[in-house]
Amino acid sequence: MPPHRRLLLTLGGVGLPAAALLLSIAIFSPTNCTRPSDHIVNAQLTQLQMQRTAQALDALAAAGRLPGTEPGLASVLGDLPDGKFPVDGWGQPLLYFSPPVHAAGDHAYELVSFGRDGQPGGEGEDADLLSSTLPGHTP
């Protein structure tokens, strides 16, 4: 057999299985299997933003400066984290209600995100996120 044909057979005999192995590693690698979905990341970002905003609102409530639903958060932007209007993980402004409209109990206020679809209600990725359901949220 000529040397160039032997070289081609060797490359084909090694190259094809190596390519198949690399492809299967790329498809089934742990980083792809454990990567959280965009929805999970956005929901966690929303919860973190709600917690940061709630801490500032709790301090305002303790000082007797908690705003009502009108004029809302715009009236206390300087007292909020970063001095900016808080948005959820999908880039929509958080809704603020004082007194709350969804929360049970004696909560003084409530922050709401309408989730991925930006509409009230919904299930799964479109479900609403409420500050009153966050762990550690106090009235």
Summary of the structure (lengths in Angstrom):
residues: 139
radius of gyration: 25.9
end to end distance: 84.4
largest distance: 92.2
contacts: 352
relative contact order: 0.12
helix: 53%
strand: 8%
